[in-house]
């Protein structure tokens, strides 16, 4: 089916394409090189962190976090806490690295992990938690202050998956600046480099590990001044493997494409916030769960969530049908309840996660990008209101 309102669109202009064509015609260094470093520097400056590492995808970025935790965490800390609604590759790399998952339900306030339920788990598993891996689901900002407080009180590391929330802010600062975080520059996300992802960190030790692990585990691409701390004098420095790594690099082609897009970050952020606020205002009957900005957080919605407050299967079916009739592409709320999926069923009973169950049964979303118009927003809201 050809949709009038698709889930995502290319953000690239004709001038972008001409510049990319010129790069391909006249630059022969296509693999990781100077443009990878340039996009890393620009994204670190934008986020407000010390270090940025550009990798092949957001999923790869999460895999590197899992590898780091396995190599640098006491064996007594065998659990990682996840929200019960998130993307599969926010969880699977950590299980593959040998950690045991503990799932915690999410909150309808911000679609992030429920803070009170999270603290209950921390109390019962104190000293055994390697990490709390929080997801900024659908581009909505979690309670950063509460997470920082838990991190300090329970001496547990917090990391964030912001693949859908590259632009979100807490107290005026980018959400990725508060903890070691990942984001994605996949075609359908808030910035685009066709494929790609980033790790953001303020910790030098983590940064060095990510650089090595991204490049087969080699020390070769470390900053010159710190290579000596990692090199093994009994092997050739050009092929000195310090950690068990992989090839998780991205290319200069993808970096060059991404550099065209990040020039428009502020425009994209303003458009998303404006269209989402218009949708909230137009949905006059207050029957949908639509988180709003407050004095602390500035959400940058990845999509328009259409999530009923009530449990009405007939009504949610009608809302999906009207989107189909209007030619609007839809998706479920990511995993829905992750514990329903085959590969996660052994980790818990899905019925014990009522908010994830609600998102699973009574929610979906439509695309929000810079080619969506205010007129489309108003028409959608009018059609939905007529059914609520």
N, C-alpha and C positions, 0 to 999 in steps of 0.2 A: 504493500500500500504506500502511496505517495502522500505524505502528511503536509497539510498547510502550515502546521506548527510542529516542528520537529523537536526532538529531545535536545539536540545540539546542532550547531552550525560552525563551519569554518569561520574564523575571525580574520582571515588574511585578505588584504586588499590586492588590487592589481599591481601596485607599486611594490608591495612585499614580494609578490611572485617574481617580478622582474629582478629584484635584488637577489632573491634566492637563485634564479636562473644564472645571473652574473657570477655568483659564488661558485656554482657548479661548473661553469664554463672556464673560469680563470683561476680557481684555487684548487690545487691538487692535494692538499692535506685535508682529507675528509674525516678521518678518525679523530679521537680525542686530542685536542691541541689548544690553540690560543683562545678559540671562541668558547670552549668549555670553561676555561678559567675566567673569561670575561662574564659569562652568565652567572657563574658562581659568585663572583664579586658583586655583581649588581643585585642578585637576589639576597645576599647577606646584608647589603646596605638597605634594601627595601624592608626586610624583616626586622633588622636591628639586632643582629647577632654577630658573633665573631667569625663563625665559619659556616660555609655552605658547601655541600658536596653534591655534584650533579651525577645522577646514575640513570640506568636504562628505563626505570619506571618507578612509580610510587610503591608498587609491590616489592621491587628490589630494595628500595630504601628501607622498608619494614624488615626485609630479610637481613639486611646489614645490622639493624638494631638487635634482632634476635641473636645473630652471631656474636655481636659484642657482649651482650648479656651472658651468653653461655661461656665465653672465654674470660669474663671478668667478674663473675658473681660466685659467691660461696656456694658449694654444693648443698648446703643446708637450706638455701633459698630456692625452692623447686617450683613455686607457683607463680603464675602471672594472672592478674585480674583483667578481664575484658568486659565490655558491655555486651549484653545479649542481642543487641541489634548493631551490626557493623558489617564491614566487608570481609569476605573470607580470607583474603591475604593480609588482613590486620591480625589474624589469629594463627593461620596455618604455619607460617615460618617459625613461630615460637614453639609450637608443638613438635615440629620437625627437629628443632634443636634440643628437644628432650624436656621441655618445661611442661608442667601440668596446668591446664587452664581452669580458672574459676570464673564463672560468669555471674554478672550482677545485672539486674534489670535496669532499664533506662527510665528517665523522667519525662513526662509530657511537657514540663516547663521549658526545656531546651533540647530535648531528644538525646542528651548526653547521659552518662552513667549516673545513677541515682546516688547522691552523696551520702545520705543516711544509711542506705543499704551497704554501700561501699565500706563505711566505717565499721559496720557490724562484722564484716568479713575480716577487716584488718585487726580487730580485737581478738578474733578467734584464731587467726593465723599469724599473730605477731612474730616477727623474726624469720618467717618462712616465705615471705613475698619478695620476689626478685624485682617486680615492676608492676605498676598500674598503667595499662596502655589504654588511654582514653581516646575516643573518636569524636571529632567535631562533626556530628552527623548532619548531612544535608546543608552544611555551611553555617550551622548555628553554634555559637560560642559557649563552651562549658563554663562552669563557675571556677575561674582560675584561682581566686583567693582561697576558696575551700580546698582545692587540690593542693595548693602550696602549704596550707596549714596541715593537712593530713601527711604530706611528705615529710614535714619537719617533726610532727609529733610521733610518727611511727617509723621514722628513719627508713623510708621506702622510696625508691625512685619512681617518678612519674614521667611518662613519655606521652606524646600526642601524635595521633594520626590526623593530619589536617588536609588530606588529599582533596576534600570537597570544600575547603575553607582557607584558601591561600590568602584571602584579603581580610578576614575577620580580625577585630581588635578588642582588647580588654584594657580599660583605662587609657585609651588612646594609643596603645602599643600593639603591634601585630601579635596575634595569639601564639604564633610559632616561636616568639622570642623568649617565652617564659620557661620552657622545658626543651629538652632534646626532642625534636619534632620532625615529621616528614610531611611532604606534600607531593602533588602530582601535576605534571604538565601534559597529561594525556589530551588527545584531541577534544574530548568532551568536557574538560574541566575549566577552571576559571582563567588560567593562562594556558597557552597551547604551544607545544613544540613537536606535535604529532605524537611522539612517545617521549617519556621522560619523567624523572622524579628528583626530589631534593631531600637531603638531610640537613637540618639546621642544628647547630650546637654551639655552646659557649665554652665547652670543655676541650682543652688542647689534647688530652689523652684520647678522647673519643675521636676527635678529628684525625689524628694520626692513624688510628686503627682503621677508620673508614677509608682513608686514602689507600692504605695497603690492601685491605680486604677487597676493595673495588677492583684492584689491579692484580689479581691472582695471588695476593698476599705479599707482593714484592715491596721492598724498601725504596726502589729506584725513583719513584715520583714523590717521595717525601721532600719537604723543604730542606735545602742543603744544610742549614745550620743544625738540624736535629737528626740527620741520617745516622751520624756516628753512634747515637744512643740505641739504635736498632740493628745496625749491621753486624754480620757474622764474619770475622776476619778470615775464617777458613774456607769461604766460598767466594766466587766472583761477585763483586758488588752489583754487577749489571743483572744478575739473576740470583738475588738473595731473597729467599722466601721466609718472612718473619712470622706470618700468621697463615692459617688455613683459609685462603681466600678463593675468589672466583673471578670471572670476567664479568663485572657488573658495570663496565664503563658505558658512557653514552658517546655520541660522535659530535664532531664539529658541525656536521650538517644539521643535526637536531638543535644544537646550541645556537647556531646562526638563525635558524627559523624562530626559536624561542626569543631571541634578542629583538626580533621585529615586533613581537607581541607584547613584551613587557614594557615597551614604551607607552602603552595605553592602559596600564594598570589602574590608574586613578579614574580614568573614564569608565572602564569596566565596572569598577567598584561602585561608582556613583550610579550607573545605570541599573545595576542589580538592586541596590538599596532602594532606589526610586520606584522601580517597577513592583518590588515586593510590598513596599508601603502603600502603593496605589491599590494593589490587590487586597491588602488588609482592610483598607478603608471601604472598598467596594463590597466586601463580604459583610454586609450590614447585620446579618442575623446572628453572628457570633456562634455559629454551630461548628466551625472548623477550629482546629488547634493551630494557631498562628503566632508563634513567639514574637515578641516585640523587643526593640532596643530599650535599654534603660541607661541610667547614669554611668554604668560600668562597662557594658558590652555593646559593641556595634557588630551585629550579625551581617554577614555577606552571603545571603542565601544562594545555594547551589541550584535550587529549583523552587518551584511553587508547590509546597506540600498541600495535599488535599486529604486531610485526616479528620474524620468525624470525632466530635466529643462523645457522642452517644454510640451505643452498639446496635447498629441497624443495618443488617446485611442487604435488605432490599434497597435502602437509600444509597449505600455505597455502590451497589451495582448500577443504579440509575445514574450516579455521578460519572462512573466510568463510561457508561453508554453515551452520555451526552458529549463527552470528550471525543469519543470515537466518531460520532455523527458530525462533530465540528472539524474533524480532521486533525485532532490534537494527539500526538504520541504520548503514551503514558508508561510508567514503570512502577513496580512495587517499591515500598520503602526499603531499598537495598535488600538485605537478607530476610526482611520480616523478622521472625523469631529464628535466630541462628540455630537454636537447639532442635528445631524441626528438621533440619537438613541431615541427610544420611550420615555424613562423615562426622557430625557433632552429637549425634543422639546419645552416644555412650557417656557424654560428659554432663548430662543432667536431664531433668524432666522439663520439657518445654512449658508445661502447664504452671510451673512455678515462677514464670516470668510474665505477669499479666499485662504490663505495659507493652512489652515486645509483642505479645499476643494481640493486643489492640492494634498496634501498627501493622501487624501481619494481616489482620482481618478487615480493618476499617480505614485503611490508608493507601494512598498511592501518590505519585507526583507527576508533574509535567515540567517541560524544559523551561529554563530561564537563562537567556543569553542576550547578547547585545543586539540581536536582530528581532527580538520580540518587541512589539509596539504597545504603547498605552491603549490604543484602540482594541487590540486583541485581548489585553488584560480586562478591559471593561466589558467586552462581549462575553468572555469566559465567566466573569463574576456574575453578570446578569443571568446567564444560563444556569449556573450553579444555584444562585439564590432562588430561582423559580422552583427548584426541587427540594429546598431545605425548609 
